[in-house]
Amino acid sequence: MKELHHPHKDDALEVLKRSKTVVVIGISPDPERPSYYVSERLLSRGLHKVYFVNPKYAGQEILGIKVLPSMLDIPEKIDIVNVFRNPAHIEPILEEAIKVGAGCVWLQPGCENLEVIEKYRDKVRIVWNACIGVEAGYL
């Protein structure tokens, strides 16, 4: 497989600056999990409308936000799909992101699957190799 170009972190920051809605895939109610504390940091900036998606916790509230079962349940355009999932499970997320017309899929560190990135990168913008929580600190 050919070497994939890693998006520069400035590119990630630009994506975040231009975005209004962020959907967190794989949110957990556990404050020790990255999906929780990174989302908390993003929310604390107050610059984005944040939605949470996790079928396991659908209907519950995490950080004051009702968890939805799917991206299909989000009533507005999605700028960033922020993914906290095992790399083996990201392909259906990319397929759903494309289906709903999301602007970008952001794979958090540890979620990258280079085969899947290669397969979908011409269909949707994919950011990886950057943490949205870290980038949010620069906004």
Salt bridges, closest charged atoms under 4 A:
ASP10 OD2 - HIS8 ND1 3.60
ASP11 OD1 - ARG125 NH2 2.43
GLU14 OE2 - LYS17 NZ 3.63
GLU14 OE1 - ARG18 NH1 3.84
ASP79 OD1 - LYS77 NZ 3.38
GLU91 OE2 - LYS119 NZ 2.56
GLU118 OE2 - LYS2 NZ 3.68
GLU118 OE1 - ARG121 NE 3.60
